[in-house]
Amino acid sequence: MISLRRFAAAVVLTLGFAAPASAVTASPDFSDLWFNAAESGWGITFTQQANTIFAAMYVYGTDGTPRWYVATQMLSQPAASGQFKYGGVLYATTGTYFGTIPFNPASTVATPVGNMAITFSSSSAGTLIYDVGGVTITKPIVRQTFGTNSLAGGYFGGVAAVQNGCTTSTSNGAAAYFLSSGVTVTHTNNVVAIRLDGVSGSTAVCNFSGTYTQTGRFGTITAGIWSCTSSTTIISSGTFSMTDVDVQTNGITATFTGADNFCSSYVGRFGGLRLIGG
């Protein structure tokens, strides 16, 4: 990311705009299959809507046979800075045999057996605490990965970030926007390259590249480097990383952090609406 004022002056064009940053509080989407990597054979699925999580856990009883428990309404709870916590009542259920026709929903019985709480220390790791029949269990869990998404495609979007530590003090705290109708993402093996053409209506081109790793439904881009050029002149360059990279049919989103020779910190978002045919 570059300091927009300096970039604009360098290419004698307005590449974007800066505005006072406003605070928005939101949690990552924790919906995924989670497990303890050292304890293959059990797991838990979280499905999140707004500030509520539905959890379904697959474990084993004292006799080694399968058990499953659900927490149908785990609500957001106070947590330490940088963490997210949800908790609720844990239930065991019984009901109609799956081969019964017609199914009888009236036979479903949910019996409270304890409580469950999950504290996420990051978007991809957390500590699960639950109790069943007086036995309390504490487990570290992470998202389970069994496939790698491809980020490749054409998008309309760019980067929005708050800049700080800038050589021009008046730039500190401003929200910087880099928009492009031609965002091209290539993804080969674990290398992701992102090209922004015509940044904010100029002839400038910004290129980002880094190493991609899949973690559950999200990905991360690390060891990222980037540069922006106008004609053959390098206007600015620096380093970056992206977390919570999520690609869907309609587009792509990620959390962006970076730095360059103008500002030591950029914190914000990368995103794009997938182009028709992209």
Phi, psi and omega in degrees: 000150181237160173290119188298321181297316180292320179297315181299318180293323184293323183258001179056038177214156174272110183272342182185203178212156179240145181214160176303138181282142176245146184277135175229125181258121178206150179262158170297164174272114183270007178300122180176175169266125183242153179201175171256117188299336180271357185227062180298135178128340174230162180192178180215140178250128174253131172238117186252134171226120184055235183257025182234137177242135171258124181245136174233119187246137182244110182224195182230149178275182181297338180267005178083002180269158186296144171226146170223143183230152180229144169242105192276345183212073175274110185266154177298136181232161178302141181216164178295160181304131179085359179244162177227134184230141177224146180206158179183184181281140178259136184236149164253142183235151170229158182187197184291137174305136188296339180271001182283132176231123358281155176294141181248094182296338181292342182276353180287127180233126176253120183248121177297132180237352182166208180226159178223140175220143176231127176246115180269120177276343175205182180287350184230012179210147180198175177240121182261129176232127177212160177227140178225121177058036178087356177261121181258131183239136175235125183223133168282137181225156177222165175295142179267132182251126176223012176194159181243125177287151171258127179272355188301140177157178176250137187222162170246114183173219181154213186238138172232123185210155173266129184256141178213168182065035186272151178293334172259110189298331180292347178278343183296134178083358180277150176268121182256139182235129174240108184246145180211137174274358179230073176265115181247124180244125172248146184220105181238118186055242181253016181254125178246131176238132182237128179239126175252111178266147175055053186301121179048041174087002179264186175265003183291149179233132177244133179239132178236141173212148181192183183262128184259136175227134179269135175225098186064223181280349180257164176231170175228149173241120182238172180051039184278142172232153182208160174204152175239136182232152170235117192060244179250007183266126176281114182280318182200157179205160181182203181237160180201166169213159176227140175234168180053040179289119184232119180245132181226179179304322186271345181166198185219143177220157178195160170269131187244134169226145181194180178203159175209191182284357178253321181226139183275351182210128169231124180230123182182224187223150168243139179196161179200141172276126183294131179291153176299122183084002183271000000 
